[in-house]
Amino acid sequence: GRDFDGRRANAPIENVIIRNCFMRKGHGGVSMGSEISGGCRNIFIENCQMSSPELDRAILIKTNNSRGGITNGVYVRNVVVGEVKDAILSINCSYHINTEGEGKFLPKIKNVFLQNVTSKKSTFAIWLDGIKGEQCVDNINLENCVFTGVKQTNQITNIGKVTLKNVLIN
């Protein structure tokens, strides 16, 4: 839900399985938000392929500080990415900010896990942008991932704990 409607209903999208899919175009192979005021939890993405010069990101979580909502538990495993324009994992907490409600409803994004994800071409492997002065993004984990053809260094701003275990970039 969006803004007041999402907070009023307080009904997160939850327990979603995305399996054995091929994604080619759009903002993200799998996108969560920005209309996420009601929250999002237990999202499982596995055994998928993503690739296209018309695909912006592989995994995208987008929100802002006028939306609120809690994203808790995004599990990505065994995903093969050919190419994306931007990043393999992108978390954007400044997505289309509504200046009228800015700062009133801070989002929380926590417990994001990527395992066995590979890619061959992207601008960034990881692009994470939290909110200055707030720890609204925490416990981001990548394990056993290989990202090749990455053009720029990771961008990680205003983020809590990020763990990379056995992650190779270029």
PELINNOR-V916302 format. One line per field, one symbol per residue. phi: phi as a letter, one per 20 degrees, with the letter a starting at -180 (. if undefined). A space follows every 10 residues. Layout:
phi=???
//
This chain:
phi=.dlgfffffl cffbldddcl dcdccofbgc dcnefcfeob blddcbldcb arfddfbedc dcabeddmnd dcndccbldd dfbcfdcfdc ccecflfeff dgnecfeccb mdcdcldcbd aafcecccce dgncdecbmd ccbldcddme ecfgdcclcf fcddclddcm
//
